[in-house]
Amino acid sequence: MKGWYLVFATITLVAILFCGCSSIQAESGDTVKVHYTGTLIDGTEFDSSHDGEPLEFTIGQGLLISKFEEAVIGMVVEESKTITIPAAEAYGFYREDLVFIVERSTLPDNIAVGQQLQMMQANGNVIVVTVTSVSEQTATVDANHPLAGEDLTFKIELVAIER
């Protein structure tokens, strides 16, 4: 009986090695590579890695939306999943109090609608704003993230895990 068990165990191990089937799951602290496509609820694509290299990050470093990182935990290489992250857990809700009218004289001469600028707050922090309108005397800038107020859907494919 022991001989059959050894043969079965050996065949199973060889099958796992040759078919590339791995049950190694991504976990916090792993560096992973993923391909992803991000869409809005209406299906509009706002970002994708499929035209280039996969996105590489270390799970738990907090450089990405936390729900995106959490979704990768437990995945195995070549696994795909689709998740939806509510606005409150993505870039937050759109806030009117983050829209400002500033004197045009405080901005570069060649500003245009859609342009992004860095502005220093009174406390010394630098924020990125998007110019939303320009007149002779003033400009309106928006400090909300461009995806604020949006629920985000991501199709994620795990490409690699590095420990």
Secondary structure, DSSP 4 states (H G I P E B T S, - for coil): -HHHHHHHHHHHHHHHHHHT---PBP-TT-EEEEEEEEEETTS-EEEESTTSPPEEEETTS--S-HHHHHHHTT-BTT-EEEEEE-GGGTT----GGGEEEEEGGGS-TT--TT-EEEEE-TTS-EEEEEEEEE-SSEEEEE-S-TTTT--EEEEEEEEEEE-
